[in-house]
Amino acid sequence: MSTLQIVFVVLPASLMLLWLILAARGPRKFEAPGAIAVLRYGPSLRTLSLALAMLLPMIMIFVIAVFLWRNEKTLIYAGSSYLATCLAAGLAHIEVSRGLVCITEEGVTRISPWKGRVTLKWTEVERVEYSSLNSVFVVIGAGRRIRVSRYLSGVKAFADTLKRKLATERFRPAITALDAIR
């Protein structure tokens, strides 16, 4: 095995270790006094994201180590492509394991590994839309956006609180999706 192959085997193995450490830490800890609900992705979705984040580097390690490469350029192209794919799956795992939404009587807070903490008070909410393509509610107001996935556990509490706190005109574009939540 060439030095370049070893590098392209060690990199995904390191990524796998990183994803395992992240999974072992568990979901983000969040204390919210007076919270109606803290919405997170459920254990089945977290497990699926971890499985995907682990499977792709395993495939990469197998392909890079076992196949014979015609030249170094082909190996670099293949290794870089596989590595980018492994990173994309890992980023999804980070989002699923570290993101959360907190619903309170005062407003909604989204904590994301990418954008940090974003809070909107119910009085600041201008409108709520629904993206059927991404299955997310988009709460818009005060120049900020908070995305609330339909796949978060406890999304019913979000829908109920939103209907109770906002006038119907503000969430009319999302009313069908809100009514469909059980």
Secondary structure as GFF3:
##gff-version 3
##sequence-region A 1 182
A	DSSP	alpha_helix	3	25	.	.	.	ID=ss1
A	DSSP	beta_strand	35	41	.	.	.	ID=ss2
A	DSSP	alpha_helix	43	66	.	.	.	ID=ss3
A	DSSP	alpha_helix	72	98	.	.	.	ID=ss4
A	DSSP	beta_strand	100	104	.	.	.	ID=ss5
A	DSSP	beta_strand	107	112	.	.	.	ID=ss6
A	DSSP	beta_strand	116	121	.	.	.	ID=ss7
A	DSSP	three_ten_helix	122	124	.	.	.	ID=ss8
A	DSSP	beta_strand	127	131	.	.	.	ID=ss9
A	DSSP	beta_strand	136	141	.	.	.	ID=ss10
A	DSSP	beta_strand	144	149	.	.	.	ID=ss11
A	DSSP	beta_strand	152	153	.	.	.	ID=ss12
A	DSSP	alpha_helix	155	165	.	.	.	ID=ss13
A	DSSP	alpha_helix	168	171	.	.	.	ID=ss14
A	DSSP	three_ten_helix	172	174	.	.	.	ID=ss15
A	DSSP	alpha_helix	175	180	.	.	.	ID=ss16
###
